[in-house]
Amino acid sequence: MPEIKTEDVYIELGRHPKAGFAAEDLILQMGPQHPSTHGVLRLECVTDGEIIKKAVPKIGYLHRCFDKHAENENWQQVIPYTDRIDYLASMNQNFSYAITVEKLMDIEIPERAEYIRVIVSELQRIASHLIAFGTYGLDMGAFTPFLYAFRDRETILDFFEKICGGRLLYNYIWIGGVSHDLYDGFKEECMKFLDYFEEKIHNEYNPLLSFNKIFIERTANVGIITPEQAIDYGLTGPCLRGSGIDWDLRRDDPYSIYDRFDFEVIVGKGEKGTVGDSWDRYMVRIWEMVESIRIIRQALQQIPEGDIISEKVGKVVKVPKGEVYGRTETPRGELGFYLISEGGKGPARLKSRSPCFSNLCVIEEMSQGYMLADLVAILASIDIVLGCIDR
Amino acid sequence: MTSEEIFAKLKEKFGDKILETDTEAVQPIATVDPASIAEVCEFLKNEPDLDFKFLNCLTGVHINKVEEEEEEKLRVVYNMESLVIKHKTALDVIVPISKPNVPSVTSVWKTANWHEREAYDLMGIVFDGHPDLTRILCPEDWEGHPLRKDYVVQEFYQGMKVPYPEEEPKQEEKEEK
């Protein structure tokens, strides 16, 4: 038998000092089944004691090849698939796809449908941020906030169930409008809920978790993303704004009717630690819920009567040849669709640029030098959904 | 800046490396010589009045053949924007399927790293100069690139049968028959 040198093998395997692997290093697999990875994500951590030298995300456990499915379906049949990209914010995903197709079709949407779209996607934003709030508490060892968050999220899901029948996956925002009109009494119910919910943010959520001393100690100054890093890695949504960058598609590249509403873009200020730490990203989400409430209130006051779906869109949607990049601001950031139409019955190519996919790739650089326990705090602060990453 | 101005600036700097520009389309786009895409992106990022520091999306496309004799082609589309000046643009490169090599732009934007890996994984576009060009969404030992038009699913993956058993034909297919 030919002689195999132990050293050569270990250099090739990357487990040798010459390959950058020190004797004291240990490779630790976090996931794929781990309570704090929020799904099936594996982090390959090279650790020195409890210090993380490197944490490399390994993804793809939930890959269904959405792009390939989309190529084999017709224009409307893609919408239920978009629900499943980010299953915690399905309304926003529907919205993003509908906007992309409409951009290419160049059609006007009835006023009432535009308002309904804004109302449901802002309600969805609140529901999604509530999950982020609840699970962040859970990951930090606080169980109670999770129950509070689910109590209030339930009301929003009930609204959606009454509007369109679905609680999680809606298929509600269609090309040219929405599938069902709001039910009678929605306006009053929703207004009542908003009043109740705004008070709860200030009097329950914030004292319970946001300004809790233990929570601040765990999250402030942990997992700092500098503004340069955030832009270079293509971060969007609360992760980008948490790093102090004032950028929100709803204001800076207004789609639908967002230019009619008065709201603020929340950015991280480093109140409890450094700008761009985990607490900042968390707090951006909390204050964004308050801004969403403001938008919904204005929308409910302005909403006109009228059609809910454009008459120009028939049963068979016809999309002219061309290509376009359409996007919206979802709770996790910019969800874009790169759509190529060849005039056929479905998309010729549809790439989804999911926010979580880009947000996660920064973790390798930002987690260096923190303790292993901080990795949980960092991961939760990015608020990933694995369906959105793997698609 | 409008797309015309951006493309004019590119043409002035790179001349015939900018093969084609289309400002009439819904999304204005400039086709760039594949060999110089990294330099063009570097210029777009660092020029102060262009300032494209943010890469939104990188898409791999398998172009449908128009004529039968034509060689099949792959395409990469880059969508980028400036968060300060608030303008955006798109570039693309076209390469033959037999030699699908495109220079990597990972050194320009770090976010391109994962997007290029995805394009390699699903479309089989090889990005030269990429630090770690491995599969990202499919398993490492998967065969073929699923988003290619001529892709056929492998029969077995590690001893497991991959394609689902034959399904009932869809309603509309039945009607056609």
Interface residues (C-beta under 8 A of the other chain):
Chain A: I59 G60 H63 C65 D67 K68 K103 L104 D106 I231 D232 Y233 G234 I245 W247 D252 D253 G322 E323 V324 Y325 R327 E334 G336 Y338 I340 E342 A348 R349 K351 R353 F357 S358 C361 E365 D390 R391
Chain B: A25 V26 Q27 I29 K53 F54 L55 N56 C57 T59 G60 V61 H62 N64 V77 N79 L83 K86 A90 W109 K110 T111 N113 W114 H115 E118 L122 R135 I136 L137 C138 P139 P146 L147
